[in-house]
Amino acid sequence: MRQGERRARRPESERPPRLLRDLQIQLDRFRVWSKITWHRGRVLATTGDSWKSHDAPEYLADPERFYRGERKVPVVTTARVRRRIAGGEVERFTFPTLHRMPIPETNTAFGRYYGVRGVPDAPVVLISHGWAHRMLRTIEHLYVRPFLKAGFAVAFVSHPMHLERTPRGSYSGELVVSADVVLTVDAFRQGVIDLIGAADWLRSRGHSQIGVLGYSLGGYLAGIMAAVRGDWSFVVIGGAGHSPVSPILDTPLGTNVREDLAACGMGDRASLTRAWTIISPGAFTPKVPKERILLVAGLYDQIMLPRSVRRLWNVWDRPALHWLRRSHYTLLALNGGLLSHAVPFMRERVASPREPRA
């Protein structure tokens, strides 16, 4: 175990039995199988060398040039939602994207703000969610409720082509990562720009402490955000590594996309790495001090492989890294996983969040 990595050492008799480990691995494999079997998705392709337009040295030297968008606070429309989550007041917000794409449905950003009742200045967790979520209530159950109970307000923005932004005739998240490498980059770009836009709007409303939690797909976006802006109170990344090239080329999750990439001449690692460097956190140096960065990863993860996490950790000068005896889905969705380490880390990096009123 390398310096800076944390993994609980317990007597062999108290460690998780091999059966538990194998069950977690099989859960990852089953989830992957179901995604690539029942959600084959449409076949997309890269045409020509159009991807080279974003493969520019100035973008790689300073990713803010690529992810700046319109560089203004978005024009936000809000509406109060009647129901409450864990005592928190819910506000729906929308705004025109600050980076338009040629897919109309994704050019309006949709989000929710979950305020801590009686604590208007509570620090905010900006959630960058995972791939292919179909229901907001899942995210509320797994992440929003625990954060509210811990005294954090929560902001959530649907990623491009997910949830309310899903293009007609596709499923949530289908078009985000595909063999059309330019569309993939554009989706990541829009997602990062809109998340930063939402944070700027929150700051304009007086929220001075805003941090980012990203997991799985959203972990890559959170990593890019750490390289674009240095004013995040914290950046926590769960189940994500140095580049989206890894899960596509190195795991069964990428089976279908690999076939499509090979068919259009983008299947070799060198070409894909070059095309997706601009959406790879491991290509950049964070502007956030490493003391405010936490990586949480699963030793049994079959989607975000440990070697990809270690590569990001090394490139980023070895910030705090917690290894858990979890697979991808048990890391992100079960008690004792990501949030058990994220919440204490966040609390230490903000002015103590006050307890919400009963």
Secondary structure by P-SEA (a helix, b strand, c coil): ccccbbbbbccccccccaaaaaaaaaaaaaaaaaaaacccccbbbbccccccccccccccccccccccccccccbbbbbbbccccccbbbbbbbbcccccccccccccccbbbbbcccccccbbbbcccccccccaaaaaaacaaaaaaabbbbbbbbcccccccccccccccccccccaaaaaaaaaaaaaaaaaaaaaaaaaacccbbbbbbcaaaaaaaaaaaaacccccbbbbccccccccccccccccaaaaaaaaaaaccccaaaaaaaaccccccccccccccccbbbbbbcccccccaaaaaaaaaaacccbbbbccccccccccccccccaaaaaaaaacccccccccc
